[in-house]
Amino acid sequence: MTTGVVTSTRAVFLSERPGGDPGPQNFEIRDLPLAERTADQVVVRNLFMSVDPSMRGRLATSEMHYTTNFQVGAPLDGSALGVVVDGTDDVPAGSYVRHRLGWREHAVVDIAAATVIEPRGIDLHHWLGVLGQTGFTAYVGLVRAGGFRTGDTVFVSAAAGAVGSVAGQFAKLLGASRVLGSAGGPDKAALLTERFGFDEGIDYRERPIGDALRTVAPDGIDLYFDNVGGDHLVAALGSMNQRGRVALCGMISNGGPDSPPMDHLMNAILKRITLQGFIVRDHEDLRPEFEDQVADWLASGKLIAESTIHDGLDNAVDAFLSMLGGGNVGKMLVRLS
């Protein structure tokens, strides 16, 4: 098999591990040779790639995450969606596929590692966002890890981000009585109520999150969707009702010198709280239900799917660094072609 005229591509490489916060100096764009594809592979021209908070942990050597670390001198990887340019009988040229070889313009992808996407008339980039792992994470966290119940009062942290913005909307559409969210800055906090339909938006930079949560939820919360950890988790535990539930999705704020002590977990005992961590790949049985439900919500206009899109591989690192600094609303993506 051959890759036709595509024998190499451009890709983003990790040139050195960051000593602290990552910067442009830690990355570089290089040419990457493409191997000849086998009968069990296809060649894909990537159209969109995903930029995710979890990639921050992969830049280090820690094993405190659920996937592999990036390697110095090797190309980065991550979720991408593209069009097949050299295919097979089962996955012919022109098919759209979602796969894990992002951060490059072309990829030779194992068929077993690719998911063929039927767009259903929905913009392609949404299949990396609200209809991709982002939306699926929100759905699994609410429905399975969080044990969502009709009438719940739900609190979502990082609620203007990719997962949080859809988690709050899903909760409302599934029958929550109230949905509360936190975000950094007055504009993002206002966006939660004005754009995404939350009942309350908290600017955690304006006042301590614990005080704010007690004010907007005087009767407590039943379910907390945690994207942050740290002071947000402590605040949620303090406001949790008896037999409340916490879906532990991410803890991006943890590990710093100002992280609160975890003796606050005594609340989990006193209030009989369930804290359930989850990894979305363990719940693929929910995928068809999720895709059908969310596609219907999108088609009916009930769901707002917000994306922040940067153009070109040359701007992929800037998109990543911007996302780490809160420069996105909804899903951060890079359009490659």
C-alpha positions, 0 to 999 in steps of 0.5 A: 500500500502507498500514501499516494502523493502524501509522503510527509506532513507537518507536525507539532513536536515537544522540543523540551519539557517545561520547567513550569508553565509551558510556553512556545519555546517548548514546541516546534513544528517539523516535517514528519515522514509518513510510512506506507500504509498497510491494508489495515490503515487509511491516510487521513487529511486532518480537518480539526484537532482538539486542544484539551486541559489534560494535555498539560499533565502529559507534558511532564513525567508524572503518572497522575493522569489516565494516558501516556506522557508526551515524549521529547523529540516526538510529535504530540497527539490528541483527538482529531477529525479528518477526511480519508484521502487513501482508503480501503473498501471498508473505509473509502476515500471521502469518509470522515473519521475521528482518531487520536493522531492530531497535532499534524496535518496528515496521519496514517491511522489504524482502522481499528483506532478510527471511528467513522463519523456520519455527520447527520447534517451537523457541523463537523467540528461538533464531532470533536466537541459536544458530540465527541469526547467533550460532550460524552464526558459531560453526559457520562459524568452526570448520568452514570458517575453522578447518578443524576436524578430529576429535580437535582440542584447541580453545581458545575465548576469551570462551567464556561469551558468545553465540558462544563458548558455542556454539562450544565445544559445537559443537566437542565435538559434532563430535568434539574431543578436548578443549575449553578456554575462557576467561571473566572471573570464577570463576562464568563460568569454572565455568559453562563446565564445569558448564553448557556441557560444556567440559573446562577453564574458565579465569578470565583475571582470576585469572592471566595467560592464557598461564600458565593455557593452558600449565597446562591444555593441556600438549600444546598446542592445535590450533585457537583460536577467537578472539573477543578478540585481544590477550593471548588471541591471544598466548597461543594462538600460544604454545601452538599445535601445529605447523600449528595453526589460528586462526579470527579472529572478533573482537578486542574487546580490541585497540587499547588502550594495553596491547595486546601487540606483534604481534611474537608473530606470528613464532610463525605462521611458526615453527609454520606456523600458519594464521590465517584471518579470516572474515565470516559472510555470505560463507558462506551456502552452509553455512546449510542444513547448519548449521540442520539440524544445530543444530536436531537438537542442540537437539531431542535435548538435546545442545546448551545454548542460553543467553540473557540476555533484557531486556524492553522497548525502554526497557531496550534500551540497558541491555542493550547496556551490560550486554553490553559489561561482560560482564553476559550469559551466552550471547546477549543479547536484548531482548524487545519484545513 
